[in-house]
Amino acid sequence: MVARRTFLELTSAALAGAMIAPEALTAASWSGAAADASVFDDYARQMLHGFIRNARRTAPGYAVCDYPGGTILRSCITPSGKTYVSVARILPLIAEWLAAGKPAAMDVDGELIDLRDVVLAIYR
């Protein structure tokens, strides 16, 4: 695990480099062609599956999600003591996944879960 200070130092250095040479960040400058974003699909699937598994383990409805060994901040919990930050962090991925036309239905532990139903359950 990376210490917070080390993480901040590394990201500050990366941002400084991006400001000095922004053209170095584009895929086209490296290969002459735009990168295929589908290379990230497996990572996205793993995050979505992990969220669904842990949210279902935490409580019905997907509105809260605790990860085993995860950090729970007192300022970010529901009255029941469950955290909602992981839900807020996964919503952009779900939205982007669906907007990109990726399959809405996912097999999670042998059960077909529709991400559209997950989003509706979060907001109920």
N, C-alpha and C positions, 0 to 999 in steps of 0.2 A: 504494500500500500504506500502511496506517495503522501508525504506530509503536506499539510495545507500550504505552508510557506514555500516549499519546493515547487509545488504545483503552480503557485502564483508567480514565482520567479521564472519558471519555464514558459508559462503562457505569456508573461510580459515580454520575454525575449522573442517568442514567436510572433507576437503582435507587432513588435518593433521591426522585425524583419519584413513583415507583410507591408508595413508602411514604407519602408525603404525601397523594396523591390516587389510591388504588387503583381507585376507580370509573371513573376516566378511561381505564383500560386495557381495559375490557370493550367488546366490539363493540356490545352492546345499548345502552350509554350514548351511542354515536355515532349509530346509525341506528334504534334501536328494535327491531332484529332481530339474531339471531345471524348471524355471517358464515358464508358457505359455504366450508368448508375445502378444497374441490376447486380453489380458485384456486392452491393450492400444488402441485398434481399435476405441472405442467410442471417446476417447480424440482426436485421430488423425482426425476422421471424423468431429468433432466439429471445429477443427482448419482449416481444409480444407474448410468446408462450410463457415466459417467466412471470410476466405481469399477471396473466390470466390465472396461472396456477396459484400464485401467492395471494392474489386478491380473493380467489374463491376459498382459499384456506383461512383468510383473515375474517371475512364476513360475507353474507349474501349481498348482492347488488353492485359490486365493483366500485363503490364509492370510497372505500379505504383499502389500503394494501400495505401490509407489513412484510418485509423480507427477513428471513432468519439471519440474525447477526447484523441486521441493518441499524443505522442510526435513527433514533426517534427523538425529535426535538420537542420539548414541552410546549413550545409556541406553535407547533404545527400538528396538534392532535385533536381528535374529536372528543366530545364528552365521554365516550366509551374507552378512550385511551388508545385508539387506533390512529395511524397516520394517513394523511391525505396527500402528502407531497408527491409520493410516487405516482399517484393518479394524475396529478397536474403535470408531471413530467412525461407521462406516457401519452397523454392526449394529442400532442402535436405529431407524434409518430403515427398514431392511429389515423389522424386526419390526413396526413401526407400519404400514408399507405392506401387509403381508400380513394383519395383524389387522384392518385397515380394509376388507378384502375387495377390494382392488385386484388387478388381474391379476398373477398370479405369473410368467407368461411374458412376456419382453420381447425385442423384436428389437434386437439390438446388432450393428451392422455386418453385417447380413444373416443372422445366426445367432440362432435362438430360444434364449434362456437362461431357465431356470426359477430364480427366486430361492430357492426351497426347496432346489434342488440346490446353489446357491451357499452357503447357510448350512450344509448338511451337509458340503460340501467344506472349509469353514473349520474345522470342528471335527474333521475326520479327522486 
